[in-house]
Amino acid sequence: MKRTLFLILRLVLLSALGGAAWVAHRPEPLPTAAPLVEKGKAPDLLDDLRQASIKRAGILEVKEADLNRYLSSILPGRLGSTLESWMKIVDARADLEPGKARIILVWNILGHPRTASVDLVVQRVGDHFHVEMLGGALGHLGLPRGFMRPLEPTLRVVADALDPEIRALFQMTQITVAKDKLVLDSRFTST
């Protein structure tokens, strides 16, 4: 009796692990990106951020679709391939919801797309912005923050590739993540 119960428990545990692996390997649906436009006619997000931080005179709104188009066009060329040809990051997208941003990274592993996403919040504390990871997902498998630790090296590579944009973004006075847009306030604060 004890042995049968142990075998059933082992079968249930292996089934759960198999189900979790299947859910983790199903890629997450991606937010849409704005259609590509002719070279030279597309707004340059980095230039817009730099101009806003220099002028310090207004509010800049960046729509989610435009941000995703920019990420899709600029990031793959900056990353290159750190893991040979069998595994490389091919895209990154942002899904903006009130108060948080979900960053979705897309890998191509032996010709099959895989996704990993992290939920981030941006807060201003004094003169500095702090970015905190709330949790994330591997494919469709939602995970708490502690289980996202293996993604840290990949996130550092992506952050290094987007360093000019991140530096320009953090020159803003206020960053607000709203539904399907970033609202960036570059105006001086009154003290």
Steps between C-alpha positions, in 0.01 A plus 500: 500500500778741597691420182192557279435837664864599447482401130180700451655804669807469279280474187303811601823693564650400164174593325506843665862557397423391144201736487709790634770434238238498223347828623845661531593409142186650343595853388304791643295708253683819408358854514475655156758734359419791273566422134846576373540824309755612246847565630546863592126559551458301822518697823826430683416428864854565622509839329154588638612409854819704471316802359239485778767482770688795348195724454339411835180658380235237458351158520593227253261211444638180350235257378550130567485408131767760413721381787465140381584598142810680625607203716440252217702706255794607718560223755581193286775692318658612827493164676672275251523137599665407826399133484592413142239444233280249681370745762461874466275780616301609198252750642383687806160655563339708771147459628410815691232492769420766759791508744707217350671385184537142384813449292481192279821353358475266203765236436540286194625162622573262215234669290230501770387823670514510881402791723587623845347809654558714806263743669670825598401813690690828479501733800679823566672515839667835555714580198516143370268254333473147634382209288356207692414158360167371629501158335470360153441196287675238293265451208155479658632384839472792745777513758574711809796737510745254657458249217589766242859525629645282217387768252721766661800454263271528197332810642844656555592433135175663384550795738857548372372493140241767586734707719467828302119480509492413871735787588286744299181360657633547852575868424126563518345655808214250517428167326142375507398166356139525382276270294680447166734800539788655689448854621833676545511837672822690438394830664691637795328437831400792717647481845 
